């Protein structure tokens, strides 16, 4: 059974987001905070808090390999697929991002809870 994904606009343009020096911005989507990360020419959407100990991921950074690094314990997660790349076995919630003429959109399963897109 395929699930329908709906895309929601989070910004008119990537330049209007408040990018910290770490290339991570916080946006609100359906009343919840999520993070957008910028690596190379791509944007990625992922959870606001680390699944390990709840560290605020916007306070972390993106390393040279494109991994998000949590500020608390330095756990690393792939921006591409949410996999924990430092070996602890956690999984970072992440969502698809589309750059369109009208703006920046993040995809979410319709009618889904915050457990979407694993």
C-alpha positions as CSV (number, residue, x, y, z in Angstrom):
1,X,0.0,0.0,0.0
2,X,1.6,3.3,-1.1
3,X,1.3,6.3,1.1
4,X,0.5,9.7,-0.3
5,X,3.1,12.4,0.3
6,X,2.0,16.0,0.5
7,X,4.5,18.9,0.3
8,X,4.3,21.9,2.5
9,X,5.9,25.3,1.8
10,X,8.4,26.3,4.6
11,X,10.0,29.3,2.8
12,X,9.8,31.4,-0.3
13,X,13.5,30.9,-1.0
14,X,16.4,29.2,0.7
15,X,18.1,32.7,1.2
16,X,15.2,33.8,3.4
17,X,15.9,31.1,6.0
18,X,18.0,32.0,9.0
19,X,21.0,29.8,8.3
20,X,23.4,29.6,11.3
21,X,27.1,29.5,10.5
22,X,26.6,25.7,10.6
23,X,24.3,25.6,7.5
24,X,21.4,24.5,9.7
25,X,18.1,26.4,9.9
26,X,15.0,25.8,12.0
27,X,11.5,26.0,10.4
28,X,8.0,25.2,11.6
29,X,6.0,22.6,9.8
30,X,2.5,21.8,10.9
31,X,3.1,23.4,14.3
32,X,6.4,21.5,15.0
33,X,10.0,22.6,14.7
34,X,12.2,20.7,12.2
35,X,15.6,21.5,10.9
36,X,16.8,22.1,7.3
37,X,20.4,21.4,6.5
38,X,22.4,22.7,3.6
39,X,25.2,20.5,2.1
40,X,26.6,21.3,-1.3
41,X,23.8,22.3,-3.5
42,X,21.2,20.2,-1.7
43,X,18.7,20.8,1.2
44,X,17.7,18.2,3.7
45,X,14.9,18.2,6.3
46,X,15.4,16.3,9.6
47,X,14.2,16.1,13.2
48,X,14.8,19.0,15.6
49,X,16.0,16.7,18.3
50,X,18.5,13.9,18.3
51,X,16.9,10.4,18.8
52,X,19.6,9.5,21.3
53,X,19.4,12.1,24.1
54,X,17.3,14.9,22.7
55,X,20.1,17.2,21.8
56,X,19.0,20.2,19.7
57,X,20.3,19.4,16.3
58,X,20.3,23.0,15.1
59,X,23.2,23.5,17.5
60,X,25.2,20.7,15.9
61,X,27.0,20.9,12.6
62,X,27.4,19.2,9.2
63,X,30.7,17.6,8.7
64,X,32.8,17.4,5.5
65,X,31.2,14.1,4.5
66,X,27.6,15.4,4.7
67,X,26.8,13.9,8.1
68,X,24.8,15.8,10.7
69,X,26.7,15.8,14.1
70,X,24.7,16.1,17.3
71,X,26.1,18.7,19.7
72,X,25.7,16.6,22.8
73,X,27.5,13.3,22.2
74,X,28.8,13.8,18.6
75,X,26.6,11.0,17.2
76,X,26.6,11.3,13.4
77,X,23.7,10.9,11.0
78,X,23.6,10.8,7.2
79,X,21.6,13.7,5.7
80,X,20.7,11.4,2.8
81,X,18.9,8.6,4.6
82,X,18.9,9.3,8.4
83,X,21.2,6.4,9.2
84,X,23.5,6.7,12.2
85,X,27.0,6.7,10.7
86,X,29.0,6.6,14.0
87,X,27.7,3.2,14.9
88,X,25.3,3.6,17.8
89,X,22.3,2.3,15.9
90,X,19.9,5.2,16.0
91,X,17.8,6.5,13.2
92,X,17.2,10.2,12.5
93,X,13.8,11.1,11.2
94,X,14.1,12.9,7.8
95,X,11.8,14.1,5.1
96,X,12.1,14.9,1.4
97,X,12.8,18.5,0.3
98,X,11.9,20.0,-3.0
99,X,13.1,23.3,-4.3
100,X,10.5,24.8,-6.6
101,X,10.0,28.1,-8.3
102,X,7.4,29.0,-5.6
103,X,9.8,28.1,-2.7
104,X,11.1,25.4,-0.4
105,X,8.8,22.5,0.3
106,X,9.1,19.6,2.7
107,X,7.1,16.3,2.2
108,X,5.1,14.6,4.8
109,X,2.8,11.5,4.7
110,X,-0.8,12.6,4.5
111,X,-2.7,12.0,7.7
112,X,0.5,10.7,9.2
113,X,1.9,11.4,12.6
114,X,5.4,12.6,13.3
115,X,6.6,9.1,12.6
116,X,6.6,9.8,8.9
117,X,9.2,8.9,6.3
118,X,11.5,6.2,7.7
